[in-house]
Amino acid sequence: MRRDLFDEEHLLFRETVREFLTREVVPHHAQWEKDGIVPREVWKKAGELGMFGFSVPEEFGGAGITDFRYNAVVLEEITRIGATGLGFSLHNDVMAPYFVDLTNDEQKQRWLPGFASGELITAIAMTEPGAGSDLQGIRTTALREGDHYVVNGQKTFITNGINSDLVVVVAKTDPAAGARGTTLLVVERGMEGFSRGRNLEKIGMHAQDTAELFFENVRVPVANRLGDEDGQGFVQLMHNLPQERLSIAVGGVAAAESVLETTIEYCRNRKAFGKNIGQFQNTRFLLAELATEVEIARHYVDKCIVALNAGELTAVDAAKAKWWTTELQTKVIDRCLQLHGGYGYMLEYPVAKAWLDSRVQTIYGGTTEIMKEIIGRSFGF
Ligand SMILES: Cc1cc2nc3c(=O)[nH]c(=O)nc-3n(C[C@H](O)[C@H](O)[C@H](O)COP(=O)(O)OP(=O)(O)OC[C@H]3O[C@@H](n4cnc5c(N)ncnc54)[C@H](O)[C@@H]3O)c2cc1C
């Protein structure tokens, strides 16, 4: 079915992004996988091209357009080439609402130009060694002392953890108040007492810097708090998580589509028992099932993008998109790997890397089980 989500300008932008990635990313990504990190220069080059902060107002160097279709274009193109090291979607899709919607004028002036130019890389630090799904269980504290908060604690699994300049840290300003005592603070590179731990070794996404962060008596000015008062952090997180989950779903469908496409090509060419393997009924039925599911997923996710643009995407709809598309993604890639036989197990074949890179999709941004909890709760049992 024809995809009618995009207008002419999105299609033109897609060509620009594709050309940029072909030139600046494809030739280097394998090396970045070995390095465990993407160089900052590629962020700056992407920023020059206008790939960041679409919703950042023009006066601060952005495009001033709130249209998630542009975010989708960037993420789909990155996914198509398997450049899972680029933490652009975390910056664009997840962090932009924190920096654009929750900042005051003074903060906008300080941070938004760098956000849009790619000179200030962002991250969000929710997860701790002892608390992931159960965010209310976080133990990092930010206790007020005059016009500063003193931050103590530890975070883990933080995307862009090494490269980031601005980290939105979820901390308890009133540890006795539960979720209502949670506040978001922007911790900046170089603040005394803020250090990075290991760039964690993962099973996939090897070029992505995912790190531990440590905070030891870090004095964060009150001027770095997101929002007007203490204790708003949980509400702010709950407001922004649907967009994060939709972003993961967009990536999930794009990855499944891309692997399916290369697998169909593989099945056209690979021979066994005197036939192309695509001529076996089992192969055709399997590909038929996967192609059907991916296309249905695509249309649901596109509807979610339209709903997000209209301010109507609910937490439940985003949870449905997130769990279903990412479970589908891992299934599609696993089945496609099987169709590659032994070659599917070889890292030189894109399907093998996709299999490793995709595994985390059902985990981060809220696990499949947590998504089902969110949906299940909506029935009001
Ligand atoms: C590569 C990577 C990048 C990440 N990036 C970031 C980031 O940038 N910022 C950030 O803050 N975090 C990040 N995370 C953390 C991620 O969001 C968490 O790992 C995830 O939310 C799960 O938390 P957990 O690992 O503590 O698992 P746990 O919460 O310990 O869950 C373990 C298992 O128990 C299940 N479970 C938990 N609670 C329930 C329940 N109520 N009902 C049923 N089952 C349940 C889970 O579904 C899971 O299967 C990242 C993680 C990875 C791996």
The ligand as an SDF file (V2000), in Angstrom:
LIG
                    3D

 53 58  0  0  0  0  0  0  0  0999 V2000
   21.8100   -0.3400   25.1730 C   0  0  0  0  0  0  0  0  0  0  0  0
   20.9720    0.2950   26.2370 C   0  0  0  0  0  0  0  0  0  0  0  0
   20.7720    1.6740   26.2070 C   0  0  0  0  0  0  0  0  0  0  0  0
   20.0380    2.2920   27.2170 C   0  0  0  0  0  0  0  0  0  0  0  0
   19.9250    3.6530   27.2290 N   0  0  0  0  0  0  0  0  0  0  0  0
   19.3950    4.2670   28.3180 C   0  0  0  0  0  0  0  0  0  0  0  0
   19.4420    5.6870   28.4690 C   0  0  0  0  0  0  0  0  0  0  0  0
   19.9100    6.4160   27.5850 O   0  0  0  0  0  0  0  0  0  0  0  0
   18.9650    6.2420   29.6130 N   0  0  0  0  0  0  0  0  0  0  0  0
   18.4260    5.4900   30.6080 C   0  0  0  0  0  0  0  0  0  0  0  0
   18.0250    6.0430   31.6080 O   0  0  0  0  0  0  0  0  0  0  0  0
   18.3580    4.1460   30.5020 N   0  0  0  0  0  0  0  0  0  0  0  0
   18.8330    3.5160   29.3870 C   0  0  0  0  0  0  0  0  0  0  0  0
   18.7910    2.1560   29.2800 N   0  0  0  0  0  0  0  0  0  0  0  0
   18.1920    1.3740   30.3500 C   0  0  0  0  0  0  0  0  0  0  0  0
   16.8900    0.7040   29.9740 C   0  0  0  0  0  0  0  0  0  0  0  0
   15.8640    1.6410   29.8000 O   0  0  0  0  0  0  0  0  0  0  0  0
   16.5930   -0.3390   31.0660 C   0  0  0  0  0  0  0  0  0  0  0  0
   17.5540   -1.3680   30.9290 O   0  0  0  0  0  0  0  0  0  0  0  0
   15.1910   -0.9080   30.9600 C   0  0  0  0  0  0  0  0  0  0  0  0
   14.2170    0.0710   31.2650 O   0  0  0  0  0  0  0  0  0  0  0  0
   14.9930   -2.1180   31.8880 C   0  0  0  0  0  0  0  0  0  0  0  0
   15.4430   -1.8500   33.1740 O   0  0  0  0  0  0  0  0  0  0  0  0
   16.4360   -2.8970   33.8950 P   0  0  0  0  0  0  0  0  0  0  0  0
   17.5530   -3.1420   32.9630 O   0  0  0  0  0  0  0  0  0  0  0  0
   16.7490   -2.3680   35.2390 O   0  0  0  0  0  0  0  0  0  0  0  0
   15.6060   -4.2280   34.0090 O   0  0  0  0  0  0  0  0  0  0  0  0
   14.6210   -4.6400   35.2180 P   0  0  0  0  0  0  0  0  0  0  0  0
   13.7220   -3.5090   35.5160 O   0  0  0  0  0  0  0  0  0  0  0  0
   15.4370   -5.2200   36.3150 O   0  0  0  0  0  0  0  0  0  0  0  0
   13.7830   -5.8010   34.5320 O   0  0  0  0  0  0  0  0  0  0  0  0
   14.2420   -7.1590   34.4560 C   0  0  0  0  0  0  0  0  0  0  0  0
   13.0960   -8.0080   33.8730 C   0  0  0  0  0  0  0  0  0  0  0  0
   11.9650   -7.9280   34.7680 O   0  0  0  0  0  0  0  0  0  0  0  0
   10.8230   -7.5310   34.0390 C   0  0  0  0  0  0  0  0  0  0  0  0
    9.9420   -6.6990   34.8780 N   0  0  0  0  0  0  0  0  0  0  0  0
   10.2780   -5.6340   35.6340 C   0  0  0  0  0  0  0  0  0  0  0  0
    9.1920   -5.1190   36.2090 N   0  0  0  0  0  0  0  0  0  0  0  0
    8.1350   -5.8630   35.7990 C   0  0  0  0  0  0  0  0  0  0  0  0
    6.7360   -5.8370   36.0530 C   0  0  0  0  0  0  0  0  0  0  0  0
    6.1760   -4.8810   36.8110 N   0  0  0  0  0  0  0  0  0  0  0  0
    5.9670   -6.7760   35.4670 N   0  0  0  0  0  0  0  0  0  0  0  0
    6.5040   -7.7180   34.6630 C   0  0  0  0  0  0  0  0  0  0  0  0
    7.8170   -7.7960   34.3870 N   0  0  0  0  0  0  0  0  0  0  0  0
    8.6240   -6.8820   34.9530 C   0  0  0  0  0  0  0  0  0  0  0  0
   11.3630   -6.7010   32.8760 C   0  0  0  0  0  0  0  0  0  0  0  0
   10.4220   -6.6130   31.8300 O   0  0  0  0  0  0  0  0  0  0  0  0
   12.6180   -7.4920   32.5220 C   0  0  0  0  0  0  0  0  0  0  0  0
   12.2700   -8.5530   31.6870 O   0  0  0  0  0  0  0  0  0  0  0  0
   19.4730    1.5140   28.2450 C   0  0  0  0  0  0  0  0  0  0  0  0
   19.6460    0.1290   28.2370 C   0  0  0  0  0  0  0  0  0  0  0  0
   20.3900   -0.4840   27.2650 C   0  0  0  0  0  0  0  0  0  0  0  0
   20.6080   -1.9620   27.3270 C   0  0  0  0  0  0  0  0  0  0  0  0
  1  2  1  0
  2  3  1  0
  2 52  2  0
  3  4  2  0
  4  5  1  0
  4 50  1  0
  5  6  2  0
  6  7  1  0
  6 13  1  0
  7  8  2  0
  7  9  1  0
  9 10  1  0
 10 11  2  0
 10 12  1  0
 12 13  2  0
 13 14  1  0
 14 15  1  0
 14 50  1  0
 15 16  1  0
 16 17  1  0
 16 18  1  0
 18 19  1  0
 18 20  1  0
 20 21  1  0
 20 22  1  0
 22 23  1  0
 23 24  1  0
 24 25  2  0
 24 26  1  0
 24 27  1  0
 27 28  1  0
 28 29  2  0
 28 30  1  0
 28 31  1  0
 31 32  1  0
 32 33  1  0
 33 34  1  0
 33 48  1  0
 34 35  1  0
 35 36  1  0
 35 46  1  0
 36 37  1  0
 36 45  1  0
 37 38  2  0
 38 39  1  0
 39 40  1  0
 39 45  2  0
 40 41  1  0
 40 42  2  0
 42 43  1  0
 43 44  2  0
 44 45  1  0
 46 47  1  0
 46 48  1  0
 48 49  1  0
 50 51  2  0
 51 52  1  0
 52 53  1  0
M  END
$$$$
